[in-house]
Amino acid sequence: MLVQCGGGVAGAIVAHLMFGLRWYSLSSNSRHGWSLVLSEFVATFGLLSVIWGCSRLRSGAVPFALASDIIAAYWFTASTSFANPAVTIARSLSDTFAGIRLSDVPPFIAAQLAGALAATFLFRWLVPNLSAYADRIVVPHSSVHEPG
């Protein structure tokens, strides 16, 4: 998580510099209220559901399913689907339409953690024999043996 957050912060700084802006800015875009927090829960729940379902059952579909979910959640959730604490923190560091005011970050991160846990518990209940590891997504895991 620390590496993701560091990458998000570095990315925000580099983006500012690429566009000739001051290297930092804090977002003033207000994103408060329970409707947005609920939207963030839904977006994160959906994202983790796609990951749990596809990566363990149809790992070859993961890239397409994740991209489709992220695009759809941007449009079907009022929060615009940050769905990741690192993204939320990074978007607080840029004063653009996509940003989030720093004081609105904690409820978003709480909703993301709750959505991730809810999806995890649901999939553990729905598919109790769900493999702990995906066979292949991008690179093989050292603890997974090749079939054959």
N, C-alpha and C positions, 0 to 999 in steps of 0.2 A: 504494500500500500504506500509506503514511504517513497518508493521509486516512482510509482505512478503519479503521486502528488508532486514530487520534484520535477518530473517530466512535464506535467501540466503547467507548473509555475514557469519553468524555463521556456516552454512553448509560448506562453502569454508574453513574456519579456521579448523573445525573438520576434513575435508577430508585431509588437509595438515598434521595435526598431526597424523592421522591414518596411513599415508604412511611414517612417519618419516621425513617429510620435515619441513622446517621453517614454522611457523604459518601463515605467509603471503607471498604472491608474487603477483606481478602485471603482467598481461598478456602482452606479446610483440607481440602477433599474430595480424597482421594488417588486418583489415576488413574495408576498406574504398572504396569509389566510389559509384556512383549513382546506379549501377546495384545491389549492395548488399543492399542498402537502399530500392530500389524498391522491392527486394526479401523479405525484412523484412516486408514491407507494405503488400505484397501478403500473406505472412505466417500469419500475425496477422489478416488480413481481413478474411482469411479462418477459422481460429480458432474461431473468434467471430461469424462468420456466422453459424458454427456448433453449437456453444453454443446457439445463438438466435433461430435457427431453431429447434434443438432437445429438448432443455430444456422446451420450451413452447408447442411444438406439440407432441413430443414423448420422454418424460423425461426418460423412461426406457432405451433408446438407448444412452443416454449421455456418459456413461463411455466408451463404445465401439467406438462410433463415435469420441470422443475426442482423444482417444488413436490412432485410425486409422489416424486421421488428423495429429497429431503430428509426427507420424512415416513417413507418406507420405511427409509432408512438409520438414522434415529433408533431404529427398532425392530430392524433386522437386524444392527446392529453393536454390539459390546460397548462401544465408546467413546462412544456416543450421537451420533456424527457431528458433530463440531465442523467439520471439513472446510474451515477457513479460518483462517489465522494471526490475523487481526483478531478473529474470534469467540473463538478460543482465549485470546488476551490479555485480551479483555473479560471472559470467563467466569472468569478468574483473579482478577478484581477484585470478586467478589461471593461471599460465603460462604453459598452455597445448595446445594441438591442438584444443581444443574446446573453448579456450579463445577468448577474444576480447580486443584489446588495449584500454586503458582508454580514449584516445583522440577520438576513434571511437564510443564511447558509445552514446553521445548526438544525432547524426543523427539516430541511431538505435531506440532510445526511441521516437524521433519525428515521425519516420515512424510507430512505433507500435501504438502510440496515434492516428495518422491519419488513420491507418487501422482499429482500433477499432471504431472510429467515423464513418468511411465510412460504415462499416458493420451494425452498429446500425441504421444509417439513412436509409440505403437500406432496412433493415427489417421492419422499421417503415413505410416505403413507400409501400413495397410489401405486408405486412400483417398488415394493420392499426389496426385491432382488436386484435393484438397479446397481450396476457395477460402480465401484468406487472410482475407477479410472476409465477414461475414454480410451478406446483402442488406438485411434489416431485422429488428430485434428490437424496440427501443423507438423509436429515432430513426434516420433514415437517416444513413449515413456520407457525408461530403463526397466521398470518393474513389470511391463507388459510383454509377453512373449509373442512372437510372430506365429500366426497359424501355419500349419503345414509341416 
